[in-house]
Amino acid sequence: MTNFGVKTLPMKSRISHIASNTFREAVRDRVLYNLIAFALLLSGAAILVGQISIEIEKLVVINLGLTAVSLFGVVIAIFIGIGLVSKEIEKRTLYTVLSRPVRRWEFIIGKFSGLAGTLVVNTFFMAIGVFLALLYVSHKFVKADSLIFVALYFIILEFLIICALALLFSSFSSPLLSAVFTFSLFVVGNFAQDLRNFAAMEHGITRWLATGAAYLVPNFSAFNVITSIAHEQPVAGQLIVTNTFYALFYALMALSGAVLIFEHRDLK
Amino acid sequence: MPAIEILGLEKTYSVGFWRKRRKRALYPLQLTVEDGEVFGFLGPNGAGKTTTLKLLMGLVFPTSGTARILGQEWTDPAVKAQIGFLPEQPYFYDYLTAHELLNYYGQLSGVPARQRSKRVEEVLHQVGLHDVKGLQLRKFSKGMLQRVGIAQAILHDPQVVFLDEPMSGLDPMGRREVRDLMEQLKHEGKTVFFSTHILSDAETLCDRVAIIHKGELRGVGVVEDLTSTVQGKVEVIWQGTEIPASVRALGADCHISGGDRVRAIVAENQQDAMIDALRREHQRLISITPVRTSLEAYFVEKLRHAESTAASTV
C-alpha cells in the first residue's frame, strides 16, 4: 500500500475508465460531426421526396434513413476500430496504460466497449433524425413505425460484429490492412446468404469450401430488415432472438481472437 | 527485501520477413536493486536498457527468466499499482488536457476519487505544469511532455519508480528539476531505477549503477567504489598567473585556467614538497584533492574492454 491508499480497482471499473476515454477520444476527434452530414442528407432527402413522390414518401425516407444510419456507422466502426490498438502501439500511448494495474484483455474489452458506446450514441441521434424526417413526410406516427426500432437494433448488432472484427485485425496488422480485411468481410457478409445458397448447389470440395466460407463470414444479410420494415412487414420474434445470439457469439469470438493475439504480442 | 530482483531475464527477437533470424536484445540479466536505492542503468544507445525496462513493465515478454518487484511476481497487477513508469520519449493522448490525462491515469492506478483531484493538482505543481493544466497535450512542447511523463509516473505515489531516459528533451533548468525530484523521491524512501546515457546525471544521483552494453551486463557497483580508484596522484589548485620554477621542478603537470588559477597534477608522494614550494613562493592555495577515475572513464574502459573481448573472440 502506498500513502494514498492506492488499491487495485475492480476489473469493471478499469474497463469502464478505458471505455469512457475511448468515447471521449471519438468525441474530441469530431467523429460525431458525421451527424451534421447525416442531418443534412436526411432533411434534404425528406424535402425532395415530399415534393416529387406520391404515396411512397414514407417508404423512401425509412429506406434511405436506415441505410444511411447503417453506412455511417459502419464507416465509423471500421475507421475507428482499425486504429484502436495499432494506433496505441504505434504512438506508444499504451506503455503508460499497461504499466498500470490493467490487464491486456481489459484494455481490449474497454476499447471495444468505448467504440460500441460511441456507435450507440451516434445511432441514437441518427434515429431521432429518421423519426423527425418521417414525421415531416407523414405528419403522424403509426404503430408500424415502431418496427424501425427493430431495424435500429439489428444495425447496432451489426456494429458490434464490425467493431470486434476491426479490433481483431487491428491487434496484429497495420491500419490499412485492417481496414481492407474488415471492409471486405462487411461486403462479403452482406452476401453470406447467397454464398450459402451457392454452396448448397455445389458438389465435392467446392461445396465444402463454399460452406466453410459461408459460415465463417459474418451473416450480415440476416440483419438487413430495412426493406421489409419500410413495407411495414413484421419481423419474426425468432429472428430477433437468433440475431441477438449470433451477433453476441460472433463478436465474442472475434474479441477472444483479438485478446489471444494481443496477450502474446510484444510491444516494440 | 530487495525492491527489484531480475532473475535471468533474457530477450531474443525473431526478425526478418519470415521471422527466422534471431536477434538477442538482452542476455540473461541478474540484477538486484535494494529498497530505497537510486539505481542508474547505464549504457550507450541500443545497449538493452529500454528492453530491460519494457520487460519489467510487461510490455514485451521474456524469452526466459523472471523478476520480482517488492517481493512479488512482476506481472502481478497488485505490483503494478505500486510502480511508476516513464517511457523513453513519452507520448500521450493528445486530445486530453494535462489535468484530464493525470486524472485518467489516477483512475487506472486506483487512486481513490476523493483524493485524486487534489493529488493531480499537487503533481502538476510539482512538475511546473499547473499553469497549463487546461491545455490539450497536442499543444505541448517535447520538454513539457517529458514533465507530464514524470507527473504520471509519480502520480499514485509508487514505491518503485522506473524512468527511461528521464532527462531526455529537457532544458538545463528542467534537468535540474528532475534531479531535484529524484533526490526528493530518494528522501521519501522510494526506489528509483533509471536508465541514462548521461553519465554526469548518474554520478550525481545514483547510489549504485550497472553498465550494460550490447545486451550484456558489464559491471555493477557503488558509484563511489567505481570512481574512487585513486591513481596515486593529487590535484592541487592555487591562485596565481604563473607557474613557479620550483613547482615545475617537482614534475607537476600544470595548466593556468580561468586567468588567475593554476591547476597542477602531481604524484601523491610529492604533495608535501609541492605545498612547501607554494608557501615559499607566497602562492595562495585553494584546494588539494585526490585524482579519481570518473564514472565516464570507468564506463569507457568497460566498453573498450567489451569491444576488445568481442574482437578477440571473432
Interface residues (C-beta under 8 A of the other chain):
Chain A: T2 N3 F4 G5 V6 K7 T8 L9 S13 R14 H17 I18 N21 R24 E25 R28 D29 K91 R92 T93 L94 Y95 T96 V97 L98 S99 R100 P101 V102 R103 H264 D266 L267 K268
Chain B: Y13 K54 M57 G58 L59 V60 F61 P77 A78 K80 A81 Q82 I83 F85 P87 Q89 P90 Y91 F92 Y93 Y95 L96 Y104 Y105 Q107 L108 S109 G110 V111 P112 Q115 R119 G149 Q152 H156 D157 P158 Q159 F162
